Amino acid sequence: MNCKAGFVYSDEFVNYRFTDDHPFNQMRVLLTKELLEASHALEDRLIIPPRYATEEELALAHSKAYISAVDKAGRGLLTEEEGLEYGIGTEDTPMFKGMHEASKLLVGSTLTAIDAVLQGKVQHALNLGGGLHHGFERKASGFCIYNDGAVGIKYIRKNYNYKVLYVDTDAHHGDGVQWAFYDDPNVCTLSIHETGRYLFPGTGNVNERGLKEGYGYSFNVPIDAFTEDESFLRVYETAMKEIVDYFKPDVIVTQNGADAHFLDPLTHLSSTMKIYERIPKIAHELAHEYCEGRWIALGGGGYDIWRVVPRAWSQIWKVMQDDQPFEGMLPEQWVQKWQDHSPVPLPKYWYDPEGSYKEIPRRKEITEKNDQLLEKSLQIITNQKKYNSN
């Protein structure tokens, strides 16, 4: 299968930067782009330059008072006390110069990806600058200022009137997007994430099922800490296929956080590169089966920017083009160029060698627990089908 795909990118993505030692570092997008170029998988003609979101577009998912506060903060005109009301100026989401413009670009890049797909210019579009799923209507949270996913889905509903399935495989719960559409039956959200017992934001329980007309269109599978590849993929593949068949979306939007990897410094999951080969393949397959190929993929979390994120995100692009992940060794020129900049030895292969991490002693217990959570989550579909048939 060979598909027409677009890669949304701007060197200005790196302007979204809090502090030099902050874990959210958009350098990872540049590293991914250069890895793809070194692998001869990305040509200039496939790159789509993004635009900035307008104030009106931002207001689809954010209050005007909040947008104004972000703008003032980026110009040094918002006090620390004023900022705290909006979640700005915290340790997670510090103020920085030009934050309004930098954030508008990330939202605009997702809107660019959406238009490219829904106007038929490409079948699939990848925007690694997006995926900031923790932003709320009037509050920044978890490194996220504006929620490009929420704005983007509102934009799809307003301009294209498509039913949207949003799938989030970041290790952190996709809370901002879920709550933005909690009562909307035309937007279905699925988040597979590490349980909130141990990890920010602490939400995403199985019983978060939607509200009013949106009941039955919110799905969460909070997997246990130290979950490994096999269990993660069983949950993901089963949930994805069941929910797509149940909801029958017109377009799929995926958030592709790369922080479920065992090397990620902020999470406690134990996956390897195997899941990042499989996640986009299932999304690709289902987009063609149900949505005439309409698939927009966003970035997200991922805090080992040297060893994990470039490899994981490159696989999305490769699958978008020909449905086959990269195999074998990484291009030597990329490794040599960036090794001197990296604080850790860079990997040599696209895959993680066997035995890369210590054996997990609770493997069977963790797997059984995840299976039970999956069953509980999918029970919503069974109940909804019974309700609809009455």
N, C-alpha and C positions, 0 to 999 in steps of 0.2 A: 504494500500500500504506500503510495506517495501522495502526500497532501500539500496543499498550499498553506503555508504558515507565515505569520509576521512576528518579528521580534521588536518590541517597543523598547527603545533605549535612548538615553541622553547622558552625556558626561556630567551633566548638572545634577544627576541623581545623588551624587556624593555630597551635595550641599545640604542634604538632610542629615545633619550631624550635630549631636548634642555637645559632647566633650571628647577630648582625645582618648580618654580611658573608658568611655561609655561602651557597653557591650553591643549596642545596635550600631553597626558600621556598614554603610552602603558600599564600601570598597568591595564587598563580596559580589556585587552586581558586575563591577568592572572585571573582577577576577574570573567570573563565569563567562562573560562575553569573550575575554581573551582566550580562555580555555577552548571555547567553541571555535574561535577563529583558528587557533593552533591545530585543532582537530579537523579543519577544513569542512566544518559543518555550518558555518555562518558566513554569508557573503554580505557585502554592503547593500546590495539590492533588496535584501530581505529585512533590513532594519527600517522600522517606522519611527520617525521622530515624533515625540509626544508634544501635546499642547498643554497650556495651563487651564485648569478648571476656572470657570467664572464664579463670581460671588453667588449668582443665582443657582448655579449647579451645586456649590457647596451647601447652600441652604436647603437642598433636597433632604439632607440628613443631619444638618447642624443648625443650631439657632443662630440668628444674626448677632446676638449679643456675644456668643462664644467666638464667632468668626472675627468680630471686631476686637475682642480681647487678644486673640492670637496675633492679629495684625499689629496691635499696639505693643505686644510683648516682643515681637520681632524687630521693632523700632526703638526698643528700650524705654517705652512709655507706660509700661504696666508695672505697678509695684509688686513686691513679693506677696503681700497680703492679698491684693486683688487677684493675683495669679492663682493662688491656692483654691479659690472658689471654683476655678475652671480646671483644676488638675495640672496647671502649668507652673513650672518652677519647683517641682518636686525632684527627688533623687532619681526617679525613673524617667521623668519627662521634664528635663530642665529647659529654661528659656535659652534661645540662641538667636543671634542676629539673622534676620531674613527668614525666620521660621515659617511665616505665612506663605511667602513665595515658594520656598522649598517644598512645603506641604501641598500647596496648590498644584505644583508640577506632578507630584506623585498621584494625586487624584486625577489630574488631567491625563496622565499616562494610561490609567485604567479606562477612562472614557475613550481615549484614542484606540485602545485595544478592542473595546466593545464595538465602536463604530466600524472598525476594520472588518470585524466578523459579521456583524448584523447588517452591514451594507453590502455584504457579499464580496468584498475585496480579497479576503482570505477565509479559509475554513476555520483556522485556529489562530489565536494570538497569545503571546507570552509577554507579560509585563512583570519582570522581577522587581521593579521598583515599588510595586504595590503590595497589597496583602496586609495592611495595617488594621487588623480586625478588632483591636481593643478600644478604638475611639468611640465616644458616645455623643449624643446630640449636643450637649453643652459641657462636655468634660473630656480632657485628654487622659489617657490611661495606658500603662504598660508600653511605653515607648511610642505610642500612636497618638498623633495630633488630630488629623482628619482621617475618617474611616473611608478609604477609597472604595472598599467593597460595598459598604452600605450606600454610599453616593451612587456608585455604578449600578447597583441593582435598582435603586429608585429611578435612575436615568433610563434603564431598560424598560421598566414598567411604564414610565411616562411617555417615552418616545417610540417604543416598539410594541408595547402591550404583550410581551412574552411572559409565559410562566418560567420562573427561574429556580433551578436547583443550585444551591450553594453548598459546596463540600469543603470542609476544613480539616486538614490532617496535621496541622501544627500541634506540637505537644501541649500548647496552652489552649484552653477553651476559646472558641470563637464567639465570645460573649457580645461584643458590640454589634456584630451583624445579626446574631440571633435575636437580641432584644429589639432591634430596629424593625423586625418583621414578625414579631411574636404573635400578632393578631391578623396576619395577612395570609389568606389561603392560597395566594398565587405565588408565594415564595416559600420554598421548602428548604430548611437548613439541616445539615448533617455535620456534626463535629465529633471527631474521634481524637481524644486527647488524654493526657495523663490525668488521673484523678485529682480533683481539687483538694483532697485531704493534705497533699504535700506541696502543691504548686499553685502559683498565681494563675487565674484570678479567684480560684476557689469555687467556681460555679461549673455548670455543665453536668448536672445530675440527670439520671435517666428520667426522673419525673418532671423535667422541664419539657413539656409537650406542646406548648402553644396556648393561646388564649382566645376565647370567643370563636370567631370564624376561623382563626388560625390554629385551633386545637387539632392536633394530629399531623401538623406539618413542621414540627421541631423535633429533631432526633439528636440524642447524645449518647455516646458510648465512652464513659470515663474509665479507660483501661488502667490496670494496676501499675505501680512503679516496677521497673525492671522487666517489663514486657519485652519479649524478643520477636524476631521476624515472623515466625510461623503464626503466632497468636495474633500479632498486629494485622498481618495480611488476611487471616481468616475473618477477623472482625470487619476489616475494610471491604474486602471483596463481597462478603455476604450482605453487609448493610447497603453498600452502593447498589448492587444489582436489585435487591428487594425494593429499595426506596425509589430508584429510577422507574422501575416497572409500576410501582404504586402511584407515583406522582405524574409520570409522563411529562417531563419538562420540555419546553421549547428550546432552552439554552442551558448549558452547564457552566457555572463559574466555580473554579477550584482555587483554594488558598493552599499554597504548598510550602508551609513552614518546614525547614530542614533541621528541626531541633529535637526530633525523636531519636537521633543517633546516639550511640553509646559515648561518643566523644564530646557531646554538647555539654558545656560547663554549667548551664542553667537548669537542666532537667534531669530526670532519673530513669529514662527509658533505655532499653538495651538493643535497639535495632541496629542493623548494618546497612550498607548500600543496597542490599537486596530489596528493601521496601521502596527505595527511590527509583528502582528500575520498574517495579510492578505498579505503583500508584498511578503514574501517568498512562500506562498501557490500558488499565481498566477504564479510566476516564475517557481515553481516546476511543476505545471500543464502544462504550455506551453512548458517547456523543454522536457517533455515526449511526448507531442502531436506532436512537430515539429522537435526535435533534438535527438530523441532516448535517452532522459534523460540527455544529455550532458549539465551540468550547473556548472559553477565555480562562487562562491560567495566570494566577498572581503569585508573587513571592510570599514573604511572611517572615517568621522567626528563623533563627539559625545563627548560632553564636560561635561556632568554630568556623571562622570565615576562610581558613586556609585549607584544612584537610577535608571538610565535609561539604560545605555549601556549594562551592563551584562544581563538584562532581554531581551532587544531588540535583541541582537546578539544570545542569547541562543535559541530564537524562530526559527532562521534560521536553526540551527543544528537539532532541533527537527523535523521541517518540512522536512528537507532533509532525515531523517530516516524513518518517518512513516506518513508524511503529516498531522500531528495533532499538534497544538501548545500546550504548557504547560498551565495548568489551576490550579486554586486554590491557595494554599499558597506556598510561597518560602520555601525551606528547612531550618529548624530552625538552623541547625549547621552552615550553610553558614552565616546567619544573625548574629548569635552570634560571629562567628570568626572575622567578618569584622566590626562590629558596633563600636568597640573601635577605629578603624583606620579612620572611616568615620567622616567627619565634620558635617554631616547631618543625621537625623534619616533614617535608611534604610527601604524600603517598606516591607510589610509583604506578599503581593500578587503579582502574575504575572501580574495582571491587575491593572489599575488605577480606584479607586472607583469613582462613579458618583459624580459630583460636586467638582472635584479636582482643578479646576481653575475657575476664575470668568467668567460669561457669556459674550460672545463677542457681543457688540451692533450692529455691522455692518455685522452680519452673512449672511443675505440674499444678500446684496450688494456684499460681498466677493465671495459668491457661484456663483452668476450670472456672475461675472467678470471672475472667473476661467473657467466656462463653455464656455464663449466666446473665451477665449484663447485656450482652448482645440479644439474648432471647427476650429479656424484659423490654429492651428498646423496640424491638421489632413487633412486640405484642400490640403496640400502638396501631400498626398497619392492620393486623387481624381485627382489632376492635373497630377500627374505622370502616373497614370493608363490611363488617356486620351491620354497623350503624347505617351505612349508605344503602344497604340492601333492604332495610326495613321501611 
